[in-house]
Protein backbone atom coordinates (compact mmCIF):
# COMPACT_ATOMS: atom_id res chain seq x y z
CA UNK A 1 0.00 0.00 0.00
CA UNK A 2 2.86 2.35 -0.74
CA UNK A 3 5.02 1.39 2.23
CA UNK A 4 8.06 -0.82 1.89
CA UNK A 5 9.12 -3.19 4.63
CA UNK A 6 12.80 -3.72 5.52
CA UNK A 7 14.60 -6.79 4.20
CA UNK A 8 14.56 -8.40 7.67
CA UNK A 9 10.75 -8.47 7.62
CA UNK A 10 10.76 -11.21 4.97
CA UNK A 11 11.32 -14.91 5.57
CA UNK A 12 14.63 -15.93 3.95
CA UNK A 13 13.20 -19.32 2.93
CA UNK A 14 9.80 -18.57 1.39
CA UNK A 15 10.53 -14.84 0.79
CA UNK A 16 7.05 -13.88 1.99
CA UNK A 17 6.60 -10.96 4.40
CA UNK A 18 6.27 -12.11 8.01
CA UNK A 19 2.90 -10.94 9.41
CA UNK A 20 2.93 -8.32 12.14
CA UNK A 21 3.61 -8.58 15.04
CA UNK A 22 6.62 -10.53 13.81
CA UNK A 23 7.43 -12.06 17.21
CA UNK A 24 4.08 -13.89 17.16
CA UNK A 25 4.55 -15.31 13.64
CA UNK A 26 8.24 -16.17 13.47
CA UNK A 27 11.17 -17.40 15.50
CA UNK A 28 14.66 -15.97 15.85
CA UNK A 29 17.37 -18.55 15.25
CA UNK A 30 20.46 -17.88 17.34
CA UNK A 31 22.67 -20.15 15.20
CA UNK A 32 22.45 -18.07 12.02
CA UNK A 33 20.91 -14.89 13.53
CA UNK A 34 17.97 -15.14 11.15
CA UNK A 35 14.23 -14.73 11.64
CA UNK A 36 12.27 -17.58 9.98
CA UNK A 37 8.47 -17.60 9.61
CA UNK A 38 6.47 -20.20 11.54
CA UNK A 39 5.19 -21.69 8.27
CA UNK A 40 8.67 -22.62 7.08
CA UNK A 41 9.60 -23.96 10.52
CA UNK A 42 6.44 -26.11 10.57
CA UNK A 43 7.09 -27.36 7.02
CA UNK A 44 10.63 -28.39 8.00
CA UNK A 45 9.32 -30.20 11.09
CA UNK A 46 6.73 -32.05 9.01
CA UNK A 47 9.62 -33.35 6.89
CA UNK A 48 11.30 -34.65 10.04
CA UNK A 49 13.90 -31.90 10.31
CA UNK A 50 14.00 -30.45 13.81
CA UNK A 51 17.20 -28.44 13.34
CA UNK A 52 17.30 -24.82 12.20
CA UNK A 53 15.10 -24.53 9.11
CA UNK A 54 17.50 -22.03 7.52
CA UNK A 55 21.06 -23.24 8.18
CA UNK A 56 20.37 -26.83 9.34
CA UNK A 57 22.39 -26.37 12.55
CA UNK A 58 21.17 -28.45 15.51
CA UNK A 59 19.15 -26.30 17.90
CA UNK A 60 20.88 -25.48 21.20
CA UNK A 61 19.39 -27.11 24.29
CA UNK A 62 20.24 -24.45 26.86
CA UNK A 63 20.87 -20.74 27.30
CA UNK A 64 24.65 -21.12 27.50
CA UNK A 65 24.78 -22.74 24.05
CA UNK A 66 22.50 -20.06 22.57
CA UNK A 67 24.69 -17.34 24.09
CA UNK A 68 27.85 -19.00 22.71
CA UNK A 69 26.33 -19.08 19.21
CA UNK A 70 25.35 -15.42 19.39
CA UNK A 71 28.80 -14.40 20.70
CA UNK A 72 30.45 -16.30 17.86
CA UNK A 73 28.46 -14.17 15.39
CA UNK A 74 29.26 -11.01 17.37
CA UNK A 75 32.99 -11.72 16.95
CA UNK A 76 32.39 -11.75 13.18
CA UNK A 77 30.86 -8.25 13.43
CA UNK A 78 27.33 -9.34 12.44
CA UNK A 79 25.13 -6.28 13.16
CA UNK A 80 22.00 -8.33 13.87
CA UNK A 81 23.87 -10.55 16.34
CA UNK A 82 25.30 -7.50 18.10
CA UNK A 83 21.83 -5.95 18.28
CA UNK A 84 20.36 -9.21 19.60
CA UNK A 85 23.07 -9.54 22.28
CA UNK A 86 22.38 -5.95 23.33
CA UNK A 87 18.70 -6.80 23.69
CA UNK A 88 19.59 -9.80 25.85
CA UNK A 89 21.66 -7.52 28.12
CA UNK A 90 18.80 -4.99 28.22
CA UNK A 91 16.29 -7.57 29.46
CA UNK A 92 18.68 -9.80 31.40
CA UNK A 93 17.97 -12.91 29.31
CA UNK A 94 20.02 -16.05 28.55
CA UNK A 95 21.56 -15.97 32.01
CA UNK A 96 23.03 -12.48 31.55
CA UNK A 97 22.73 -9.86 34.26
CA UNK A 98 20.65 -6.85 33.20
CA UNK A 99 23.12 -4.17 32.08
CA UNK A 100 21.77 -1.16 30.16
CA UNK A 101 25.21 0.41 29.68
CA UNK A 102 26.45 -2.73 27.91
CA UNK A 103 23.22 -2.83 25.87
CA UNK A 104 23.74 0.77 24.75
CA UNK A 105 27.37 0.03 23.79
CA UNK A 106 26.30 -2.99 21.74
CA UNK A 107 23.43 -1.11 20.09
CA UNK A 108 25.81 1.72 19.21
CA UNK A 109 28.19 -0.73 17.54
CA UNK A 110 25.32 -2.46 15.72
CA UNK A 111 23.88 0.86 14.55
CA UNK A 112 27.27 1.86 13.13
CA UNK A 113 27.21 -1.42 11.18
CA UNK A 114 23.70 -0.69 9.84
CA UNK A 115 21.13 -2.35 12.13
CA UNK A 116 17.82 -0.48 11.94
CA UNK A 117 16.48 -2.07 15.13
CA UNK A 118 19.63 -1.04 17.02
CA UNK A 119 19.16 2.57 15.91
CA UNK A 120 15.56 2.47 17.18
CA UNK A 121 16.51 0.96 20.56
CA UNK A 122 19.43 3.36 20.92
CA UNK A 123 17.08 6.29 20.30
CA UNK A 124 14.68 4.98 22.94
CA UNK A 125 17.54 4.54 25.43
CA UNK A 126 18.65 8.15 24.91
CA UNK A 127 15.07 9.43 25.07
CA UNK A 128 14.41 7.61 28.36
CA UNK A 129 17.90 8.21 29.76
CA UNK A 130 18.58 4.47 30.19
CA UNK A 131 22.24 3.46 30.29
CA UNK A 132 23.53 6.70 28.78
N, C-alpha and C positions, 0 to 999 in steps of 0.2 A: 504493500500500500504506500510505496514511496519511501519507506525506511529500509535501510540495509542493516543486516545484523553482522556482527564481527565474525571472523573466521572460526573462532572457538565456539560459536553457538551452533555449529553443524557437526553431526556425527561423522567421524573420519571413515567409518565403514560404509554406511548407506548414503552418506552425503546429504541427508535430509536435515532440516533445521530441528533442533531439540525443542519441544514445547516448553513454554514458560509456566511456572518457575522451573528452571533447569534442574535444580537439586531434586525435585520430585520425579523427574522423568529420565534421569541419567545417573551414572555413577562415575566417580573420579578414580582412575586407576593409578596407584602410586608407583607402579613399575615403570610405566612409560609416560607418566604425567599427562594423561589424555582423558578427556571426558567422552564416554561412549553411551549412546542412548540405550534405554532399557530393552527396546525391541531387538537390537543386535546382540545384547547380552543374553536375552532369552533364546534367540535363535541358535546361538553358540551352545548354550546349555542343552537344548533339545537334540543337538548333534553329538552330545556326550562330551563336550569340551568345557571343563569347569575352570580353566585357566583364564588369563586375560584375553578378552575377545579381540583385542587389537594387536598385541605383540606376542601373545601365546606364552608369556611368562607365568609360571605357577604363582598363584595368589599367596601373599604372605599370611601366616596364621596369627601373628601377634603384632602389637604396636611397635616393638623394637625392630622387627623386620621391615615394616612399612617405613619407619623413620630412616632406617639405613638405606632403603631404596631411594627415598626422596633426597637424602643427603648426597648420595652418589650423583644424582642429576644436578644438584646444586653445585657440586664441584666442577661440573661441565658447563657452568654458567647458563643453565636453562632458565629463562625468565619465569616461566610458569611454575617450575619447581621452587624457585626462590620465593615467589609470591605465596605459594601453597605452604611452605615452611613458615613464612611470616604469619600466615593466618593461624597455623597450629600454635605458634608462640603467643599470639594475641588471645586465643581462647584457652590455652593450657591443655591442648589435646595431645594424644600419642605419648603420654607420660612426661611431657615437657612442662616445666613450671611456667605459669603465666608471666610474660615479660614483654610489656608494650614497647620498651626502648629497643629491644632486639627485633620486634616485629616491624617497627618503623625503619630500622636500618636495613632489614631485608626487603621491605617494600620499596625503599629508596633505590636499592640496587636493581630490583626487578623493574622498576619504572624506567630507570636509565637504559635498561636492555629492551624496553618496549612493551611491558605488560600493562594492558589497559586496566585490569582489575586492581593492580598494585597502585596505579595512579589514583584511582577512585578511593581505595582504602587509605592511602597516604593523605589525600585531601580531607577525608573524614577525621583522621587522627589529628591533623593540624587544626581543623575547625573546632574539634572538641577539646583540644589541648591534651590528648592522650599520648604519653611517651615522647613528647617533643620538648 
